[in-house]
Amino acid sequence: MSNVKNFGAIGDGKTDDTEAILHAIAESDQHLIFPQGTYVISKSIEIDLKDQGPLAISGDGGTARIVMKGAGPALKITGTHGGTGDPGTHSESVWKTERFPTISNLEIAGEHPQADGIYLTGTVQATISSVLIRKVRHGIHLHERNRNVLIDQCHIYFNTGVGIFMDQVNLHQIIISSNHVSYNRQGGIRIEGSEIRNLQITGNDIEYNNHAEHGTDPEPTAELFIDTTAEKASVAEITVASNTIQATPSPGGANIRIHDRNPEAISPGLWTITGNIIGNQVNNVHLVGCHGVVLSGNCIYSCENRNLLVEDSSMINVTGNNFRRHTARLGTGVRFENSTDCIVSACQVLDKAEEGQASGASLLELENCQRITISGSQFIDGVPVGIDVNDSSHVSINGCTISDRRADLKSTHAIRFRGKGIGNRLDANTITKTVETAVVIAETTEVKQ
């Protein structure tokens, strides 16, 4: 192990230790130790793994701080891996000198508007653990090609850009677990223009990632923001499980937003979002142009617009979720627009406010949809309507309970079909009294009962 102070670093929070740290990397035994202290740097500590690896950088029990006073990443790790996760694609030189770079037990802070935390490119088996990154632009930035990345037990807090940014990256096999990712102005975890497979996001607290605490103008963002609309971009084989994902409502905001290409292209999909607490944004989960997403076993609460908004999507399976609001000033509800081949089953949608929502939204809305199955679910205290269907065909509603429990009824209808549609069906639903007719079917809509 090489102590950076043995190479001239001072760590007094005043002296520029950049050159001493670079000297330590060039001359060290590849395990660089930062003892207690504050190490000021004015440019990136660049580490070329083919020349300086294998590499470990660690602080002394989290007592060491690196302060970046220049533009760019505090730590920039560059490898040459051009293969996949398959061992047969690893060159012998990569396996000997570049595999498994680790960064642990450090704090990185920024004192420049373009300062970043950690930048990785061309790496294999990079592991970032027990690191605090704050007051930079992007916390952890993954770019170009990386494989088998682990990010765990980190605090990525109050940064002006993105907490964990996967930007124009070709990345397979990444696990993000047991982190706090909070108060990052441009999003918690954000993927743009990338090709990604095998991503697990589990056991994290991802909260308040918007402009509110930064005193800046709002911009659309999300705790988890996936945009694959760029040519050749795709994100698939993704698990988002057992996280707390919540915020304060911000204009154009969402807790989870996935914006994929048109589902007619049949993008890979293969997403599961399960067992999370998700709430308190304009839209809690917003899916656009998606194909093949399972949303199951989540508690999804309190929105300005919708708990779940699905647009231009197909093969969306929504099962076993609890949709509700926790405060009268916000709302609840699920809406599908221009979507096909979707299922809503074993869900509960509850509006607890006495007078209904200020938005006037029904609990479940289908607009211009095809082949939608709604089964075994409860829609309670909806105003004006429990299930509201417009210009949709081959919609099956079966085994559901649509109820207004209030002594002074507020629900105008339990189920309403409007516009044009064929092949719709109602079977074995339990419906209580409403202000007007419980089931309303337009003359232009075909519904079998």
Buried (B, 14 or more C-beta within 10 A) or exposed (E): EBBBBEBEBBBEEEBBBBBBBBBBBEEBEBEBBBBEBBBBBBBBBBBBBBEBBBBBBBBBEBBBBBBBBBBBBBBBBBBBBBBBBEEEEBEEEBBEBBBBBBBBBBBBBBEBEBBBBBBBBBBBBBBBBBBBBBBBBBBBBBBBBBBBBBBBBBBBBBBBBBBBBBBBBBBBBBBBBBBBBBBBBBBBBBBBBBBBBBBBBBBBBBBBBBBBBBEEEBBBBBBBBBBBEEEEBBBBBBBBBBBBBBBEBBEBBBBBBBBBBBBEEEBBBBBBBBBBBBBBBBBBBBBBBBBBBBBBBBBBBBBBBBBBBBBBBBBBBBBBBBBBBEEEEBBBBBBBBBBBBBBBBBBBBBBEBEEBBEBEBBBBBBBBBBBBBBBBBBBBBBBBBBBBBBBBBBBBBBBBBBBBEEEEBBBBBBBBBBBBBEBBBBEEBEBBEBBEEBBBBBEEBBBEE
